[in-house]
Amino acid sequence: MKRREVIKGLTVLPVAGAALSASLPLSPFVAAPVKRDLFAELGLRRFINAAGTYTFMTASLLPEEVVEAMVASSKEYVLLDDVQDKVGEKIAAICHAEAATVTAGCWSAMVLGTAGVLTGKDQNKIGQLPDVSNMKSEVITQNSHNTGYVHALKNTGVRIVPVETAGELEDAINEKTAMLWFLNYAAPSGKIQHEEFVALGKKHNIPVMIDIAADVPPVENLWKYNDMGFDLVCISGGKALRGPQSAGILMGRKDLIEAARLNAPPRGGNIGRGMKVNKEEVFGMYAAIDRYIRIDHEKEWKIWEDRIALIENAVKKVNGVTTTVSVPPVANHTPTLNISWDINRIKVTRQEFQERLRRGNPSIEVVAGAENSINITVFMLEPKQERIVAARIYEELTKAQV
Ligand SMILES: *Cc1c(COP(=O)(O)O)cnc(C)c1O
């Protein structure tokens, strides 16, 4: 009999709660409490994450120190603003920013940061967003940076003005220009690089925001863009930082962070009221960044290289398989293994191959590559899982050989 069924049965007895719980553990028919397995209970597939910090795969796992911070902080009341003040000060100091606040993800950091730029501390304007009719209402970005992520900015009511060159950018500036926005991972494909972009903002006295959502490692990126002079820096908390998935950080100029917070909970009647971050997540974010700056990043990189080498060496033994290792220059900057196969010798499509890994036991998620190829990262693996990944991929490739 399960423990909770026993408890359910006993609650109908006319016994006081205290007496009941005192006698319960001694009952001969009660087995030792079993840890509840919610994945099993709800019939959920768990998997080994050889893909990376993908939002739809729940991004990353919380390290023990983060879980501890969240559980411990769940047991006391505190003012939400007080936690944000103190954690914000700590994060700002770590990241060389004047101020910082924990947001509901990088996306939320972008919404709130933009809102702060538009409204300042004007309560009327704060209550008015996303109606920007009497405010500055344009955000300039480079064409190659004008991706789906600008929707975070557009939530506030602004219009995006895409430009190609520095000259075009200066021509686009007018009395409606509220902000310049830079998407870090798109930097290699843009004509205006960071320093020049920041300088253009300074020259025209327009705040400049950067999105570095998935851009640690390297750890230095936590402060690099603050040092460079960006007015606002937005990063995800739940990707490689391994904080709560629904947390992020907005950091930068003190007056702008204060204005952003006026657009956010616990205050209501504003655009950010639905972007609440509970205290456990704020503490969790603090514990995560504190851990992240203390871990040995060189050692971790070496572990990733070793894991990649182990998988690569196993799979390239299969005839018809070729492998390459690369490191994306900006976002998800971690060793990435591409495994490709000759479809004439290994008869399985990429989709079917992924499906076989998914259906296996344990289930494994990898990333789709080009035709007849998959990509793997190992930074989200738990220790020793690389052996399972190597063995399973080897097995499926071998099975599909003709
Ligand atoms: C993941 C991501 C976001 C959104 O971040 P969340 O923390 O999920 O809100 C924004 N921009 C980029 C470039 C991202 O990769």
The ligand as a MOL file (V3000), in Angstrom:
LIG
                    3D

  0  0  0     0  0            999 V3000
M  V30 BEGIN CTAB
M  V30 COUNTS 15 15 0 0 0
M  V30 BEGIN ATOM
M  V30 1 C 17.1470 32.1930 -25.4010 0
M  V30 2 C 17.2470 33.5340 -26.0200 0
M  V30 3 C 16.4110 34.5900 -25.6250 0
M  V30 4 C 15.2930 34.3990 -24.6550 0
M  V30 5 O 15.8190 34.1110 -23.3980 0
M  V30 6 P 14.9130 33.5370 -22.2060 0
M  V30 7 O 15.8600 33.4960 -21.0800 0
M  V30 8 O 14.4210 32.1980 -22.6510 0
M  V30 9 O 13.8110 34.4990 -22.0200 0
M  V30 10 C 16.6140 35.8290 -26.1790 0
M  V30 11 N 17.5850 36.0360 -27.0920 0
M  V30 12 C 18.3810 35.0540 -27.5210 0
M  V30 13 C 19.4280 35.3440 -28.5420 0
M  V30 14 C 18.2480 33.7600 -26.9990 0
M  V30 15 O 19.0600 32.7710 -27.4080 0
M  V30 END ATOM
M  V30 BEGIN BOND
M  V30 1 1 1 2
M  V30 2 1 2 3
M  V30 3 2 2 14
M  V30 4 1 3 4
M  V30 5 2 3 10
M  V30 6 1 4 5
M  V30 7 1 5 6
M  V30 8 2 6 7
M  V30 9 1 6 8
M  V30 10 1 6 9
M  V30 11 1 10 11
M  V30 12 2 11 12
M  V30 13 1 12 13
M  V30 14 1 12 14
M  V30 15 1 14 15
M  V30 END BOND
M  V30 END CTAB
M  END
